[in-house]
Amino acid sequence: MKMAALLLVVLLVAAVARAFPDGAPVGACDSFMPRHGTTAALPNPTSPYAVVQSKAHYNPGDIVTVTVTTSGPSFKGFIVQGFNPQTREVIGEFLGGPGTHVIPQCSAITHENNRNKKAATLNWKAPLNSGPVMFRYANSSDARSENSIRM
């Protein structure tokens, strides 16, 4: 039974990796799930994935480097978005860069290809108003994480 479950997980992950080779669809912004046909993963405090920002505080208009890393298996796809944790409003905007694709409809950023990645370095432009920001992250393995900085 365990072997069958493991095989199913491997097949699902393989399907996920091929599902959106050009980045997450706009629909992923609604529920912030990768939308690869798999079920939602529960938050995992021992997850090998981390979202780290270059600043603990930001000023209006600052460019903040946001890095997604893994100490475990590589990931092929991802989506990241900044939002105000008090209002849940999406804030700021990601700037496109190598290997990324901006989803302007929801101020998110995603992968441009489905190559294996151990990290993704992204640039987020802070809004002109102040307040806290959290970065929401999901990857093609259905891992999710959030991290925050304050103004």
Summary of the structure (lengths in Angstrom):
residues: 151
radius of gyration: 15.4
end to end distance: 50.5
largest distance: 54.6
contacts: 448
relative contact order: 0.26
helix: 17%
strand: 36%
